[in-house]
């Protein structure tokens, strides 16, 4: 047991750095965007999506550059599955919610389409610069679409923006804003290195494959910002914020995190990921699509079923 103490410390310390770094990056970026006259709505959605996906970017890029590409791939797939099943399930268990906004209805089909395209391209056996360029182009189009969207169209978008605004407690200062952005990026970079080292050491001590490490330990660890946002939103009864955060983060994971990583270095795709993890990610998105079509709230029972589905998936990862 003693050999696990130091790796466990690294994982814990890395999670702290990743969380603090993401918070600093979101805080500073939002303040800078308002100073530059960018719409709070657009700034809130894009910064929240990037900020909660920043830990995934740091860990996936670090893993790929260290030559453990299975961890990089598993981190993105595992995070998206955890977001759709575990995080939405936790939100519903804490407080049933009804995501009725047009944001959810518009973006869930987009997420499903992007997931299917990523799965299809992965059948080539490797995700290359082509996937990266297509992903970044899609992500840019998504941001442009948000920029063109009218702020008065969707009250839930305003709520997200207001929630982000409430988190800013420091006095407006350009120096503080730059410090938060730069400090957040440094914390993310350092945290991803520390977290990855600890996670890999634990995996090696347990004798589990690198893909398993990415799909479980690193995926849940880097999803902590989404979990924190979900608990906060559930307490306020803001179901659209929960679902919007999940959809935006999953889109950012596929179209930004995995895209940027594949541009830096090709990501080999194991056959097991093609026949197990990609399908589960797509089915998870499909379940969310079906749930939001109902007129009734997502109940605690349905939330519990999503969580159970997630743990069944994790259980079968061992085989």
C-alpha positions as CSV (number, residue, x, y, z in Angstrom):
1,X,0.0,0.0,0.0
2,X,2.9,2.4,0.8
3,X,3.8,2.6,-2.9
4,X,0.4,4.1,-3.7
5,X,0.8,7.0,-1.3
6,X,3.0,9.3,-3.4
7,X,1.1,8.7,-6.7
8,X,-2.2,9.3,-4.9
9,X,-0.7,12.6,-3.6
10,X,0.3,13.6,-7.1
11,X,-3.2,12.8,-8.4
12,X,-4.8,14.9,-5.6
13,X,-2.4,17.8,-6.0
14,X,-2.8,17.7,-9.8
15,X,-6.6,17.8,-9.5
16,X,-6.3,20.9,-7.2
17,X,-4.0,22.6,-9.7
18,X,-6.3,21.8,-12.6
19,X,-9.4,23.1,-10.8
20,X,-7.7,26.3,-9.6
21,X,-6.2,26.8,-13.1
22,X,-9.5,26.3,-14.8
23,X,-11.2,28.8,-12.4
24,X,-8.5,31.4,-12.9
25,X,-8.6,31.0,-16.7
26,X,-12.4,31.4,-16.8
27,X,-12.4,34.3,-14.4
28,X,-9.6,36.2,-16.2
29,X,-10.9,35.4,-19.7
30,X,-14.4,36.6,-18.9
31,X,-13.2,39.8,-17.5
32,X,-10.9,40.5,-20.4
33,X,-13.7,39.7,-22.9
34,X,-16.0,42.2,-21.2
35,X,-13.2,44.8,-21.2
36,X,-12.9,44.3,-25.0
37,X,-16.6,44.7,-25.5
38,X,-17.5,41.1,-26.3
39,X,-21.0,40.1,-25.5
40,X,-21.3,38.6,-22.0
41,X,-23.6,35.9,-23.4
42,X,-21.0,34.8,-26.0
43,X,-18.2,35.2,-23.6
44,X,-19.9,33.2,-20.9
45,X,-20.8,30.3,-23.1
46,X,-17.4,30.0,-24.9
47,X,-15.3,30.7,-21.8
48,X,-17.3,28.2,-19.7
49,X,-17.0,25.5,-22.4
50,X,-13.3,26.1,-22.8
51,X,-12.6,26.5,-19.1
52,X,-14.3,23.3,-18.0
53,X,-12.5,21.5,-20.9
54,X,-9.1,23.0,-20.1
55,X,-8.1,20.2,-17.7
56,X,-8.9,17.6,-20.5
57,X,-6.8,19.7,-22.9
58,X,-3.8,19.8,-20.5
59,X,-3.9,16.1,-19.6
60,X,-4.6,14.9,-23.2
61,X,-1.9,17.0,-24.8
62,X,0.7,16.1,-22.1
63,X,-0.2,12.4,-22.5
64,X,0.1,12.5,-26.3
65,X,3.4,14.3,-26.2
66,X,4.8,11.8,-23.6
67,X,3.8,9.0,-26.0
68,X,0.9,7.6,-24.0
69,X,-1.7,8.4,-26.7
70,X,-4.2,5.8,-25.3
71,X,-4.5,8.0,-22.2
72,X,-5.1,11.1,-24.4
73,X,-7.8,9.3,-26.4
74,X,-9.4,7.7,-23.3
75,X,-9.4,10.9,-21.4
76,X,-11.6,12.6,-24.0
77,X,-13.9,9.7,-24.6
78,X,-14.2,8.9,-20.9
79,X,-14.9,12.6,-20.0
80,X,-17.7,12.8,-22.6
81,X,-19.2,9.6,-21.3
82,X,-18.9,10.8,-17.7
83,X,-20.4,14.1,-18.5
84,X,-23.5,12.6,-20.3
85,X,-24.2,9.9,-17.8
86,X,-22.5,10.6,-14.4
87,X,-22.9,14.4,-14.3
88,X,-26.4,14.7,-15.7
89,X,-27.3,11.8,-13.4
90,X,-25.9,13.6,-10.4
91,X,-27.8,16.8,-11.3
92,X,-31.1,15.0,-11.6
93,X,-30.5,13.0,-8.4
94,X,-29.8,16.3,-6.5
95,X,-32.9,18.0,-8.0
96,X,-35.0,16.9,-11.0
97,X,-34.8,19.4,-13.8
98,X,-36.4,20.3,-17.1
99,X,-34.0,21.4,-19.8
100,X,-36.6,23.1,-22.1
101,X,-34.4,25.8,-23.7
102,X,-33.9,26.0,-27.4
103,X,-30.1,25.9,-26.7
104,X,-30.4,22.3,-25.6
105,X,-32.7,21.3,-28.5
106,X,-30.4,22.9,-31.1
107,X,-27.1,21.7,-29.8
108,X,-27.8,18.1,-28.8
109,X,-28.2,17.1,-32.5
110,X,-25.0,18.9,-33.3
111,X,-23.2,17.0,-30.5
112,X,-24.6,13.7,-31.8
113,X,-23.5,14.6,-35.4
114,X,-20.0,15.5,-34.3
115,X,-19.7,12.3,-32.2
116,X,-20.7,10.2,-35.2
117,X,-18.2,11.9,-37.5
118,X,-15.4,11.5,-35.0
119,X,-16.3,7.8,-34.7
120,X,-16.3,7.4,-38.5
121,X,-12.9,9.2,-38.9
122,X,-11.5,7.0,-36.1
123,X,-12.1,3.9,-38.2
124,X,-9.0,4.9,-40.2
125,X,-7.1,3.7,-37.2
126,X,-5.5,7.0,-36.3
127,X,-6.7,10.6,-35.8
128,X,-4.4,12.9,-37.8
129,X,-4.1,16.6,-38.6
130,X,-7.2,16.1,-40.9
131,X,-9.4,15.4,-37.9
132,X,-7.7,18.2,-36.0
133,X,-8.4,20.8,-38.8
134,X,-12.0,19.6,-39.2
135,X,-12.6,19.7,-35.5
136,X,-11.2,23.3,-35.1
137,X,-13.2,24.4,-38.2
138,X,-16.3,23.0,-36.5
139,X,-15.5,24.6,-33.2
140,X,-14.9,27.9,-34.9
141,X,-18.2,27.7,-36.7
142,X,-19.9,26.9,-33.4
143,X,-18.4,30.0,-31.8
144,X,-19.4,32.1,-34.8
145,X,-22.9,30.8,-34.5
146,X,-23.0,31.8,-30.9
147,X,-21.7,35.2,-31.8
148,X,-24.5,35.7,-34.3
149,X,-27.2,34.4,-32.0
150,X,-29.4,37.1,-30.5
151,X,-29.2,37.5,-26.8
152,X,-32.9,37.8,-26.4
153,X,-33.7,34.5,-28.0
154,X,-33.0,32.2,-25.0
155,X,-33.4,33.1,-21.4
156,X,-31.3,30.2,-20.3
157,X,-28.3,31.6,-22.1
158,X,-28.7,34.8,-20.1
159,X,-28.9,32.7,-16.9
160,X,-25.6,31.0,-17.8
161,X,-24.0,34.4,-18.4
162,X,-25.4,35.7,-15.1
163,X,-24.0,32.7,-13.2
164,X,-20.6,33.3,-14.7
165,X,-20.8,37.0,-13.8
166,X,-21.7,36.2,-10.2
167,X,-18.4,34.3,-9.8
168,X,-16.3,37.4,-10.4
169,X,-15.6,39.0,-7.0
170,X,-12.3,40.9,-7.6
171,X,-12.2,44.5,-8.5
172,X,-11.8,45.1,-12.3
173,X,-8.1,45.5,-13.1
174,X,-6.3,44.7,-16.3
175,X,-3.3,43.5,-14.4
176,X,-5.4,41.1,-12.3
177,X,-7.2,39.9,-15.4
178,X,-3.9,39.1,-17.2
179,X,-2.5,37.5,-14.0
180,X,-5.6,35.2,-13.7
181,X,-5.3,34.1,-17.4
182,X,-1.5,33.5,-17.3
183,X,-1.6,32.0,-13.8
184,X,-4.5,29.8,-14.8
185,X,-2.6,28.5,-17.8
186,X,0.5,27.8,-15.8
187,X,-1.6,26.0,-13.1
188,X,-3.3,23.9,-15.8
189,X,0.0,23.0,-17.5
190,X,1.7,22.1,-14.2
191,X,-1.4,20.3,-12.9
192,X,-1.8,18.2,-16.0
193,X,1.9,17.1,-15.7
194,X,1.5,16.2,-12.0
195,X,-1.9,14.6,-12.4
196,X,-0.8,12.5,-15.4
197,X,2.4,11.3,-13.6
198,X,0.4,10.2,-10.6
199,X,-2.4,8.5,-12.7
200,X,0.1,6.6,-14.8
201,X,2.0,5.4,-11.7
202,X,-1.2,4.2,-10.1
203,X,-2.1,2.4,-13.4
204,X,1.2,0.8,-13.7
205,X,1.2,-0.4,-10.1
206,X,-2.3,-1.9,-10.7
207,X,-1.2,-3.4,-14.0
208,X,-4.1,-1.9,-16.0
209,X,-3.8,-0.7,-19.7
210,X,-3.2,3.0,-20.5
211,X,-6.6,3.2,-22.2
212,X,-8.3,2.1,-19.0
213,X,-6.4,4.8,-17.1
214,X,-7.6,7.5,-19.5
215,X,-11.2,6.2,-19.6
216,X,-11.5,6.2,-15.8
217,X,-9.1,8.0,-13.5
218,X,-8.1,10.8,-15.7
219,X,-11.6,11.2,-17.3
220,X,-13.3,11.6,-13.9
221,X,-10.5,13.7,-12.5
222,X,-10.6,16.2,-15.3
223,X,-14.4,16.3,-15.2
224,X,-14.3,17.8,-11.7
225,X,-15.0,21.3,-12.9
226,X,-18.2,20.1,-14.7
227,X,-19.2,18.2,-11.5
228,X,-18.7,21.4,-9.4
229,X,-20.7,23.4,-11.9
230,X,-23.5,20.8,-11.9
231,X,-23.8,20.8,-8.1
232,X,-24.0,24.6,-8.0
233,X,-26.6,24.7,-10.8
234,X,-28.7,21.9,-9.2
235,X,-28.9,23.8,-6.0
236,X,-30.3,26.8,-7.9
237,X,-32.7,24.6,-10.0
238,X,-31.0,25.7,-13.2
239,X,-31.4,22.6,-15.4
240,X,-30.5,24.3,-18.6
241,X,-27.2,25.3,-17.2
242,X,-26.4,21.7,-16.3
243,X,-27.3,20.4,-19.7
244,X,-25.7,23.4,-21.5
245,X,-22.5,22.9,-19.6
246,X,-22.4,19.2,-20.5
247,X,-23.2,19.8,-24.2
248,X,-20.7,22.7,-24.5
249,X,-17.9,20.8,-22.7
250,X,-18.4,17.6,-24.8
251,X,-18.3,19.6,-28.0
252,X,-15.2,21.4,-26.8
253,X,-13.6,18.0,-25.9
254,X,-14.1,16.6,-29.3
255,X,-13.7,19.6,-31.5
256,X,-11.0,21.4,-29.6
257,X,-9.2,19.2,-27.1
258,X,-8.9,16.1,-29.3
259,X,-8.4,18.2,-32.4
260,X,-5.5,20.2,-31.0
261,X,-3.9,17.1,-29.6
262,X,-4.1,15.3,-33.0
263,X,-2.5,18.3,-34.7
264,X,0.5,18.1,-32.4
265,X,0.8,14.4,-32.7
266,X,-1.3,11.6,-34.4
267,X,-3.5,9.7,-32.0
268,X,-3.7,5.9,-32.7
269,X,-7.2,4.5,-32.1
270,X,-7.2,0.9,-30.6
271,X,-9.9,-1.4,-32.1
272,X,-11.4,-1.8,-28.6
273,X,-12.1,1.9,-28.4
274,X,-13.9,1.7,-31.8
275,X,-16.2,-1.1,-30.8
276,X,-16.8,-0.2,-27.2
277,X,-16.0,3.4,-26.1
278,X,-17.0,5.4,-29.2
279,X,-20.4,3.6,-29.4
280,X,-21.0,4.2,-25.6
281,X,-20.3,7.9,-26.1
282,X,-22.7,8.1,-29.0
283,X,-25.4,6.2,-27.2
284,X,-25.0,8.4,-24.1
285,X,-25.6,11.5,-26.2
286,X,-28.6,9.7,-27.7
287,X,-30.0,9.1,-24.3
288,X,-29.8,12.8,-23.4
289,X,-31.5,13.6,-26.7
290,X,-34.4,11.3,-25.8
291,X,-34.7,12.7,-22.3
292,X,-34.9,16.4,-23.3
293,X,-37.7,15.6,-25.8
294,X,-40.1,14.7,-23.0
295,X,-42.4,17.3,-21.5
296,X,-41.6,16.1,-17.9
297,X,-38.5,16.8,-15.9
298,X,-35.5,14.4,-15.8
299,X,-36.4,12.5,-12.6
300,X,-34.3,11.2,-9.8
301,X,-35.1,7.7,-11.1
302,X,-33.8,8.5,-14.5
303,X,-30.8,10.2,-13.0
304,X,-30.1,7.1,-11.0
305,X,-30.4,5.0,-14.2
306,X,-27.8,7.2,-16.0
307,X,-25.4,6.8,-13.0
308,X,-26.0,3.0,-13.0
309,X,-25.4,2.9,-16.7
310,X,-22.1,4.7,-16.2
311,X,-20.9,2.3,-13.5
312,X,-21.9,-0.7,-15.5
313,X,-19.8,0.7,-18.4
314,X,-16.8,1.2,-16.0
315,X,-17.2,-2.3,-14.6
316,X,-17.0,-3.9,-18.1
317,X,-13.9,-1.8,-18.9
318,X,-11.9,-4.5,-16.9
319,X,-12.8,-7.1,-19.5
